[in-house]
Amino acid sequence: MTQARFKIVFNGELMPEVALETAKDNLAKLFKSDNARINTLFSGSQIALKRDLLEGEADQYIAVLERAGAKARKEPDLAASLSLVDTEDHSQAIESTETMKCPKCGHQQDKAIECSACGIIIEKFLARQAAQEETATVAPSPTVPAPTAPAVHTPYAPPQAPVGEHLPAFGELKPFTTDGRIGRLRFLAWTFVLMLVCAPLFGIAAAGSSISATVGVILILIVTVAIAVVGVMINVQRLHDIGWSGWLLLITIVPLVGSVFSLLILCVPGTNGPNRYGPPPPANSTAVKVLSGIVIGIAALTLIGFIIAMLTIPNALQMLQTGALE
């Protein structure tokens, strides 16, 4: 006796507390497809994403889809084991059935090859339905490659990609790129290191002035542009960790508003788990914690000094003024 086969069915329903755009972005990365084709999965119609699966395989596909935010379900795939050849097992199955229900019109009748109400040949009707569902199949099993088939050019066909791909638990750290994500402490640490690097680089550039004023100016421009570019990359990765577009960094050039937005970049926590910019960054290392602690300490001492100065300077000025009058 063959094992039961299942199919994965999706009708656009999302997992709890998962935003629609987040789910679409996760599925686009999972299927390695564009958003236009992913949108067809959320048309509201029921789509068979994968057919002819064992129960364990079906559970694996559902788990992967749920992690991406899509709520799918498994259903028995009767058409997967359908055959138009009248075998001994098939004949015994018909003989053991008292009544049957027409799959097209729902007419209840004694077992028969055709429906007495609508006149269809039942097995041929089921085979035709199976062929139509085949065009909505997403991908082959991730462990068994499927033969190449002609592409079906239809806007309702879901993306052809395996759903068994697992996203990495943590993203890779790359300071010299706008891809990826970094948390608040790593953002402080990297920014602090960039500031430390600025001093010797500008010193070397200034030393070029001893050779020629033109050489000094060119070197200073090169160092300034390089540091600005790296700074933008670090800020964009921090925005990605929050789930915001890197283009929002342009807000920082707006007077007053830019200062408030820079404070938000520093304070707003990153999203839990993967977002549309990739998996979360790895845990902070000891060096990151130490460097960020130094930055926070310097900022706290500066703030305390500023408050003390604001409180004492007016009194000092008043005392000086009184002494002058006497």
NUZADO-870779 format. One record per residue (C-alpha): x, y, z; residue in three letters; residue number from 1. Coordinates in steps of 0.05 Angstrom, whole numbers. Layout:
BEGIN
<r x="X" y="Y" z="Z" rest="ALA" nr="NUM"/>
...
# end
This chain:
BEGIN
<r x="0" y="0" z="0" rest="MET" nr="1"/>
<r x="29" y="68" z="-21" rest="THR" nr="2"/>
<r x="37" y="124" z="29" rest="GLN" nr="3"/>
<r x="-11" y="183" z="28" rest="ALA" nr="4"/>
<r x="11" y="242" z="-13" rest="ARG" nr="5"/>
<r x="-1" y="315" z="4" rest="PHE" nr="6"/>
<r x="0" y="383" z="-29" rest="LYS" nr="7"/>
<r x="17" y="452" z="0" rest="ILE" nr="8"/>
<r x="-40" y="502" z="-9" rest="VAL" nr="9"/>
<r x="-35" y="578" z="2" rest="PHE" nr="10"/>
<r x="-89" y="631" z="-4" rest="ASN" nr="11"/>
<r x="-52" y="694" z="18" rest="GLY" nr="12"/>
<r x="-63" y="686" z="93" rest="GLU" nr="13"/>
<r x="-6" y="712" z="138" rest="LEU" nr="14"/>
<r x="21" y="689" z="204" rest="MET" nr="15"/>
<r x="0" y="729" z="266" rest="PRO" nr="16"/>
<r x="35" y="797" z="275" rest="GLU" nr="17"/>
<r x="69" y="793" z="207" rest="VAL" nr="18"/>
<r x="62" y="853" z="161" rest="ALA" nr="19"/>
<r x="42" y="840" z="89" rest="LEU" nr="20"/>
<r x="103" y="876" z="60" rest="GLU" nr="21"/>
<r x="149" y="839" z="107" rest="THR" nr="22"/>
<r x="120" y="772" z="85" rest="ALA" nr="23"/>
<r x="126" y="791" z="12" rest="LYS" nr="24"/>
<r x="198" y="812" z="20" rest="ASP" nr="25"/>
<r x="215" y="747" z="58" rest="ASN" nr="26"/>
<r x="181" y="705" z="4" rest="LEU" nr="27"/>
<r x="217" y="743" z="-52" rest="ALA" nr="28"/>
<r x="284" y="727" z="-19" rest="LYS" nr="29"/>
<r x="263" y="656" z="-4" rest="LEU" nr="30"/>
<r x="240" y="642" z="-76" rest="PHE" nr="31"/>
<r x="294" y="687" z="-107" rest="LYS" nr="32"/>
<r x="240" y="722" z="-146" rest="SER" nr="33"/>
<r x="216" y="793" z="-159" rest="ASP" nr="34"/>
<r x="159" y="826" z="-120" rest="ASN" nr="35"/>
<r x="114" y="829" z="-181" rest="ALA" nr="36"/>
<r x="109" y="752" z="-184" rest="ARG" nr="37"/>
<r x="104" y="747" z="-108" rest="ILE" nr="38"/>
<r x="43" y="793" z="-110" rest="ASN" nr="39"/>
<r x="5" y="741" z="-150" rest="THR" nr="40"/>
<r x="8" y="694" z="-90" rest="LEU" nr="41"/>
<r x="-34" y="745" z="-51" rest="PHE" nr="42"/>
<r x="-91" y="751" z="-102" rest="SER" nr="43"/>
<r x="-139" y="715" z="-54" rest="GLY" nr="44"/>
<r x="-145" y="653" z="-96" rest="SER" nr="45"/>
<r x="-123" y="585" z="-71" rest="GLN" nr="46"/>
<r x="-56" y="563" z="-102" rest="ILE" nr="47"/>
<r x="-22" y="496" z="-97" rest="ALA" nr="48"/>
<r x="51" y="514" z="-82" rest="LEU" nr="49"/>
<r x="76" y="442" z="-82" rest="LYS" nr="50"/>
<r x="45" y="374" z="-97" rest="ARG" nr="51"/>
<r x="60" y="300" z="-90" rest="ASP" nr="52"/>
<r x="95" y="304" z="-22" rest="LEU" nr="53"/>
<r x="102" y="255" z="35" rest="LEU" nr="54"/>
<r x="73" y="281" z="101" rest="GLU" nr="55"/>
<r x="142" y="296" z="130" rest="GLY" nr="56"/>
<r x="163" y="334" z="68" rest="GLU" nr="57"/>
<r x="98" y="374" z="70" rest="ALA" nr="58"/>
<r x="110" y="392" z="143" rest="ASP" nr="59"/>
<r x="180" y="416" z="125" rest="GLN" nr="60"/>
<r x="153" y="462" z="70" rest="TYR" nr="61"/>
<r x="100" y="490" z="116" rest="ILE" nr="62"/>
<r x="151" y="505" z="171" rest="ALA" nr="63"/>
<r x="196" y="543" z="122" rest="VAL" nr="64"/>
<r x="136" y="583" z="95" rest="LEU" nr="65"/>
<r x="113" y="600" z="165" rest="GLU" nr="66"/>
<r x="182" y="627" z="184" rest="ARG" nr="67"/>
<r x="176" y="673" z="123" rest="ALA" nr="68"/>
<r x="107" y="697" z="148" rest="GLY" nr="69"/>
<r x="61" y="658" z="101" rest="ALA" nr="70"/>
<r x="8" y="613" z="132" rest="LYS" nr="71"/>
<r x="1" y="552" z="87" rest="ALA" nr="72"/>
<r x="-33" y="485" z="99" rest="ARG" nr="73"/>
<r x="-27" y="414" z="73" rest="LYS" nr="74"/>
<r x="-83" y="376" z="40" rest="GLU" nr="75"/>
<r x="-87" y="304" z="14" rest="PRO" nr="76"/>
<r x="-65" y="303" z="-59" rest="ASP" nr="77"/>
<r x="-113" y="253" z="-90" rest="LEU" nr="78"/>
<r x="-90" y="268" z="-161" rest="ALA" nr="79"/>
<r x="-17" y="251" z="-145" rest="ALA" nr="80"/>
<r x="-32" y="176" z="-146" rest="SER" nr="81"/>
<r x="-85" y="180" z="-201" rest="LEU" nr="82"/>
<r x="-79" y="132" z="-259" rest="SER" nr="83"/>
<r x="-124" y="121" z="-319" rest="LEU" nr="84"/>
<r x="-102" y="48" z="-324" rest="VAL" nr="85"/>
<r x="-152" y="1" z="-291" rest="ASP" nr="86"/>
<r x="-107" y="-39" z="-244" rest="THR" nr="87"/>
<r x="-126" y="-95" z="-196" rest="GLU" nr="88"/>
<r x="-119" y="-50" z="-136" rest="ASP" nr="89"/>
<r x="-163" y="3" z="-169" rest="HIS" nr="90"/>
<r x="-216" y="-49" z="-186" rest="SER" nr="91"/>
<r x="-216" y="-74" z="-114" rest="GLN" nr="92"/>
<r x="-223" y="-2" z="-89" rest="ALA" nr="93"/>
<r x="-284" y="9" z="-133" rest="ILE" nr="94"/>
<r x="-316" y="-56" z="-111" rest="GLU" nr="95"/>
<r x="-306" y="-38" z="-37" rest="SER" nr="96"/>
<r x="-342" y="29" z="-45" rest="THR" nr="97"/>
<r x="-418" y="29" z="-37" rest="GLU" nr="98"/>
<r x="-431" y="99" z="-64" rest="THR" nr="99"/>
<r x="-392" y="156" z="-95" rest="MET" nr="100"/>
<r x="-397" y="231" z="-104" rest="LYS" nr="101"/>
<r x="-385" y="265" z="-171" rest="CYS" nr="102"/>
<r x="-325" y="312" z="-164" rest="PRO" nr="103"/>
<r x="-356" y="361" z="-213" rest="LYS" nr="104"/>
<r x="-430" y="368" z="-196" rest="CYS" nr="105"/>
<r x="-431" y="334" z="-128" rest="GLY" nr="106"/>
<r x="-484" y="283" z="-148" rest="HIS" nr="107"/>
<r x="-487" y="223" z="-101" rest="GLN" nr="108"/>
<r x="-495" y="157" z="-137" rest="GLN" nr="109"/>
<r x="-474" y="84" z="-137" rest="ASP" nr="110"/>
<r x="-402" y="70" z="-157" rest="LYS" nr="111"/>
<r x="-392" y="80" z="-232" rest="ALA" nr="112"/>
<r x="-342" y="103" z="-283" rest="ILE" nr="113"/>
<r x="-384" y="163" z="-305" rest="GLU" nr="114"/>
<r x="-432" y="210" z="-270" rest="CYS" nr="115"/>
<r x="-505" y="195" z="-284" rest="SER" nr="116"/>
<r x="-523" y="269" z="-273" rest="ALA" nr="117"/>
<r x="-472" y="309" z="-313" rest="CYS" nr="118"/>
<r x="-444" y="252" z="-356" rest="GLY" nr="119"/>
<r x="-369" y="264" z="-343" rest="ILE" nr="120"/>
<r x="-318" y="208" z="-342" rest="ILE" nr="121"/>
<r x="-296" y="216" z="-270" rest="ILE" nr="122"/>
<r x="-223" y="193" z="-277" rest="GLU" nr="123"/>
<r x="-212" y="236" z="-338" rest="LYS" nr="124"/>
<r x="-242" y="296" z="-302" rest="PHE" nr="125"/>
<r x="-195" y="286" z="-243" rest="LEU" nr="126"/>
<r x="-135" y="278" z="-290" rest="ALA" nr="127"/>
<r x="-152" y="343" z="-325" rest="ARG" nr="128"/>
<r x="-157" y="379" z="-257" rest="GLN" nr="129"/>
<r x="-89" y="351" z="-237" rest="ALA" nr="130"/>
<r x="-58" y="377" z="-302" rest="ALA" nr="131"/>
<r x="-87" y="446" z="-289" rest="GLN" nr="132"/>
<r x="-60" y="447" z="-217" rest="GLU" nr="133"/>
<r x="8" y="426" z="-243" rest="GLU" nr="134"/>
<r x="18" y="496" z="-273" rest="THR" nr="135"/>
<r x="13" y="526" z="-204" rest="ALA" nr="136"/>
<r x="67" y="481" z="-174" rest="THR" nr="137"/>
<r x="124" y="523" z="-146" rest="VAL" nr="138"/>
<r x="185" y="480" z="-140" rest="ALA" nr="139"/>
<r x="215" y="411" z="-139" rest="PRO" nr="140"/>
<r x="239" y="378" z="-75" rest="SER" nr="141"/>
<r x="303" y="411" z="-49" rest="PRO" nr="142"/>
<r x="339" y="344" z="-49" rest="THR" nr="143"/>
<r x="316" y="315" z="-116" rest="VAL" nr="144"/>
<r x="326" y="357" z="-179" rest="PRO" nr="145"/>
<r x="267" y="359" z="-226" rest="ALA" nr="146"/>
<r x="273" y="354" z="-302" rest="PRO" nr="147"/>
<r x="272" y="419" z="-341" rest="THR" nr="148"/>
<r x="203" y="436" z="-367" rest="ALA" nr="149"/>
<r x="180" y="491" z="-415" rest="PRO" nr="150"/>
<r x="164" y="556" z="-379" rest="ALA" nr="151"/>
<r x="90" y="571" z="-369" rest="VAL" nr="152"/>
<r x="80" y="644" z="-385" rest="HIS" nr="153"/>
<r x="21" y="663" z="-340" rest="THR" nr="154"/>
<r x="16" y="719" z="-289" rest="PRO" nr="155"/>
<r x="-17" y="671" z="-240" rest="TYR" nr="156"/>
<r x="42" y="622" z="-237" rest="ALA" nr="157"/>
<r x="81" y="629" z="-171" rest="PRO" nr="158"/>
<r x="157" y="636" z="-174" rest="PRO" nr="159"/>
<r x="196" y="574" z="-192" rest="GLN" nr="160"/>
<r x="245" y="566" z="-134" rest="ALA" nr="161"/>
<r x="256" y="517" z="-78" rest="PRO" nr="162"/>
<r x="222" y="535" z="-12" rest="VAL" nr="163"/>
<r x="268" y="491" z="29" rest="GLY" nr="164"/>
<r x="324" y="544" z="32" rest="GLU" nr="165"/>
<r x="342" y="564" z="104" rest="HIS" nr="166"/>
<r x="362" y="636" z="118" rest="LEU" nr="167"/>
<r x="426" y="642" z="160" rest="PRO" nr="168"/>
<r x="416" y="655" z="234" rest="ALA" nr="169"/>
<r x="461" y="717" z="232" rest="PHE" nr="170"/>
<r x="485" y="764" z="177" rest="GLY" nr="171"/>
<r x="557" y="774" z="156" rest="GLU" nr="172"/>
<r x="592" y="837" z="181" rest="LEU" nr="173"/>
<r x="618" y="880" z="123" rest="LYS" nr="174"/>
<r x="636" y="952" z="143" rest="PRO" nr="175"/>
<r x="652" y="974" z="72" rest="PHE" nr="176"/>
<r x="584" y="962" z="40" rest="THR" nr="177"/>
<r x="512" y="987" z="46" rest="THR" nr="178"/>
<r x="486" y="915" z="51" rest="ASP" nr="179"/>
<r x="472" y="882" z="118" rest="GLY" nr="180"/>
<r x="453" y="906" z="187" rest="ARG" nr="181"/>
<r x="488" y="930" z="250" rest="ILE" nr="182"/>
<r x="460" y="944" z="320" rest="GLY" nr="183"/>
<r x="466" y="1006" z="363" rest="ARG" nr="184"/>
<r x="529" y="987" z="402" rest="LEU" nr="185"/>
<r x="566" y="964" z="339" rest="ARG" nr="186"/>
<r x="544" y="1029" z="305" rest="PHE" nr="187"/>
<r x="576" y="1069" z="362" rest="LEU" nr="188"/>
<r x="639" y="1026" z="361" rest="ALA" nr="189"/>
<r x="649" y="1030" z="286" rest="TRP" nr="190"/>
<r x="636" y="1105" z="286" rest="THR" nr="191"/>
<r x="687" y="1114" z="342" rest="PHE" nr="192"/>
<r x="740" y="1074" z="304" rest="VAL" nr="193"/>
<r x="726" y="1116" z="242" rest="LEU" nr="194"/>
<r x="738" y="1180" z="283" rest="MET" nr="195"/>
<r x="803" y="1151" z="310" rest="LEU" nr="196"/>
<r x="827" y="1136" z="240" rest="VAL" nr="197"/>
<r x="810" y="1207" z="217" rest="CYS" nr="198"/>
<r x="867" y="1240" z="257" rest="ALA" nr="199"/>
<r x="927" y="1203" z="228" rest="PRO" nr="200"/>
<r x="897" y="1205" z="158" rest="LEU" nr="201"/>
<r x="886" y="1280" z="160" rest="PHE" nr="202"/>
<r x="956" y="1287" z="190" rest="GLY" nr="203"/>
<r x="986" y="1250" z="131" rest="ILE" nr="204"/>
<r x="945" y="1292" z="82" rest="ALA" nr="205"/>
<r x="967" y="1357" z="116" rest="ALA" nr="206"/>
<r x="1039" y="1334" z="112" rest="ALA" nr="207"/>
<r x="1031" y="1334" z="37" rest="GLY" nr="208"/>
<r x="1026" y="1409" z="40" rest="SER" nr="209"/>
<r x="1100" y="1412" z="55" rest="SER" nr="210"/>
<r x="1112" y="1382" z="-13" rest="ILE" nr="211"/>
<r x="1062" y="1426" z="-49" rest="SER" nr="212"/>
<r x="999" y="1464" z="-31" rest="ALA" nr="213"/>
<r x="963" y="1429" z="-89" rest="THR" nr="214"/>
<r x="985" y="1360" z="-65" rest="VAL" nr="215"/>
<r x="961" y="1377" z="6" rest="GLY" nr="216"/>
<r x="892" y="1399" z="-19" rest="VAL" nr="217"/>
<r x="884" y="1337" z="-63" rest="ILE" nr="218"/>
<r x="903" y="1290" z="-6" rest="LEU" nr="219"/>
<r x="856" y="1324" z="43" rest="ILE" nr="220"/>
<r x="798" y="1319" z="-8" rest="LEU" nr="221"/>
<r x="812" y="1245" z="-19" rest="ILE" nr="222"/>
<r x="813" y="1230" z="56" rest="VAL" nr="223"/>
<r x="750" y="1271" z="68" rest="THR" nr="224"/>
<r x="711" y="1235" z="13" rest="VAL" nr="225"/>
<r x="735" y="1166" z="35" rest="ALA" nr="226"/>
<r x="715" y="1178" z="108" rest="ILE" nr="227"/>
<r x="647" y="1207" z="87" rest="ALA" nr="228"/>
<r x="633" y="1146" z="43" rest="VAL" nr="229"/>
<r x="650" y="1097" z="99" rest="VAL" nr="230"/>
<r x="607" y="1138" z="147" rest="GLY" nr="231"/>
<r x="548" y="1134" z="100" rest="VAL" nr="232"/>
<r x="556" y="1058" z="94" rest="MET" nr="233"/>
<r x="556" y="1050" z="170" rest="ILE" nr="234"/>
<r x="494" y="1094" z="177" rest="ASN" nr="235"/>
<r x="456" y="1057" z="122" rest="VAL" nr="236"/>
<r x="469" y="990" z="155" rest="GLN" nr="237"/>
<r x="442" y="1019" z="221" rest="ARG" nr="238"/>
<r x="379" y="1041" z="184" rest="LEU" nr="239"/>
<r x="372" y="972" z="154" rest="HIS" nr="240"/>
<r x="374" y="941" z="223" rest="ASP" nr="241"/>
<r x="314" y="984" z="243" rest="ILE" nr="242"/>
<r x="279" y="963" z="179" rest="GLY" nr="243"/>
<r x="284" y="1032" z="145" rest="TRP" nr="244"/>
<r x="309" y="1049" z="76" rest="SER" nr="245"/>
<r x="380" y="1076" z="70" rest="GLY" nr="246"/>
<r x="354" y="1135" z="30" rest="TRP" nr="247"/>
<r x="325" y="1163" z="95" rest="LEU" nr="248"/>
<r x="396" y="1183" z="113" rest="LEU" nr="249"/>
<r x="385" y="1245" z="69" rest="LEU" nr="250"/>
<r x="341" y="1272" z="125" rest="ILE" nr="251"/>
<r x="404" y="1285" z="166" rest="THR" nr="252"/>
<r x="424" y="1343" z="120" rest="ILE" nr="253"/>
<r x="360" y="1381" z="138" rest="VAL" nr="254"/>
<r x="374" y="1432" z="193" rest="PRO" nr="255"/>
<r x="346" y="1415" z="262" rest="LEU" nr="256"/>
<r x="305" y="1357" z="235" rest="VAL" nr="257"/>
<r x="370" y="1322" z="216" rest="GLY" nr="258"/>
<r x="396" y="1326" z="287" rest="SER" nr="259"/>
<r x="332" y="1294" z="315" rest="VAL" nr="260"/>
<r x="335" y="1240" z="261" rest="PHE" nr="261"/>
<r x="408" y="1225" z="278" rest="SER" nr="262"/>
<r x="388" y="1215" z="350" rest="LEU" nr="263"/>
<r x="334" y="1166" z="327" rest="LEU" nr="264"/>
<r x="385" y="1126" z="287" rest="ILE" nr="265"/>
<r x="426" y="1120" z="350" rest="LEU" nr="266"/>
<r x="369" y="1102" z="398" rest="CYS" nr="267"/>
<r x="316" y="1061" z="359" rest="VAL" nr="268"/>
<r x="328" y="986" z="369" rest="PRO" nr="269"/>
<r x="333" y="938" z="310" rest="GLY" nr="270"/>
<r x="278" y="891" z="288" rest="THR" nr="271"/>
<r x="276" y="821" z="319" rest="ASN" nr="272"/>
<r x="294" y="766" z="271" rest="GLY" nr="273"/>
<r x="302" y="775" z="195" rest="PRO" nr="274"/>
<r x="273" y="835" z="158" rest="ASN" nr="275"/>
<r x="274" y="854" z="85" rest="ARG" nr="276"/>
<r x="348" y="873" z="90" rest="TYR" nr="277"/>
<r x="371" y="805" z="115" rest="GLY" nr="278"/>
<r x="381" y="766" z="179" rest="PRO" nr="279"/>
<r x="399" y="801" z="245" rest="PRO" nr="280"/>
<r x="472" y="820" z="260" rest="PRO" nr="281"/>
<r x="513" y="773" z="304" rest="PRO" nr="282"/>
<r x="521" y="784" z="379" rest="ALA" nr="283"/>
<r x="566" y="841" z="401" rest="ASN" nr="284"/>
<r x="638" y="822" z="414" rest="SER" nr="285"/>
<r x="678" y="845" z="475" rest="THR" nr="286"/>
<r x="715" y="897" z="433" rest="ALA" nr="287"/>
<r x="648" y="926" z="410" rest="VAL" nr="288"/>
<r x="623" y="931" z="481" rest="LYS" nr="289"/>
<r x="687" y="964" z="505" rest="VAL" nr="290"/>
<r x="690" y="1015" z="448" rest="LEU" nr="291"/>
<r x="616" y="1033" z="453" rest="SER" nr="292"/>
<r x="624" y="1040" z="529" rest="GLY" nr="293"/>
<r x="681" y="1089" z="518" rest="ILE" nr="294"/>
<r x="637" y="1130" z="471" rest="VAL" nr="295"/>
<r x="579" y="1130" z="520" rest="ILE" nr="296"/>
<r x="626" y="1150" z="577" rest="GLY" nr="297"/>
<r x="656" y="1208" z="537" rest="ILE" nr="298"/>
<r x="586" y="1232" z="518" rest="ALA" nr="299"/>
<r x="562" y="1228" z="591" rest="ALA" nr="300"/>
<r x="623" y="1267" z="617" rest="LEU" nr="301"/>
<r x="614" y="1319" z="562" rest="THR" nr="302"/>
<r x="541" y="1328" z="580" rest="LEU" nr="303"/>
<r x="557" y="1335" z="655" rest="ILE" nr="304"/>
<r x="611" y="1386" z="640" rest="GLY" nr="305"/>
<r x="564" y="1426" z="597" rest="PHE" nr="306"/>
<r x="511" y="1427" z="651" rest="ILE" nr="307"/>
<r x="561" y="1449" z="704" rest="ILE" nr="308"/>
<r x="587" y="1504" z="658" rest="ALA" nr="309"/>
<r x="517" y="1530" z="645" rest="MET" nr="310"/>
<r x="504" y="1533" z="720" rest="LEU" nr="311"/>
<r x="569" y="1565" z="741" rest="THR" nr="312"/>
<r x="585" y="1614" z="685" rest="ILE" nr="313"/>
<r x="527" y="1662" z="700" rest="PRO" nr="314"/>
<r x="547" y="1665" z="774" rest="ASN" nr="315"/>
<r x="620" y="1677" z="756" rest="ALA" nr="316"/>
<r x="601" y="1733" z="708" rest="LEU" nr="317"/>
<r x="557" y="1765" z="761" rest="GLN" nr="318"/>
<r x="614" y="1763" z="812" rest="MET" nr="319"/>
<r x="662" y="1794" z="763" rest="LEU" nr="320"/>
<r x="612" y="1848" z="746" rest="GLN" nr="321"/>
<r x="601" y="1863" z="820" rest="THR" nr="322"/>
<r x="676" y="1867" z="833" rest="GLY" nr="323"/>
<r x="686" y="1915" z="775" rest="ALA" nr="324"/>
<r x="632" y="1961" z="802" rest="LEU" nr="325"/>
<r x="665" y="1965" z="870" rest="GLU" nr="326"/>
# end
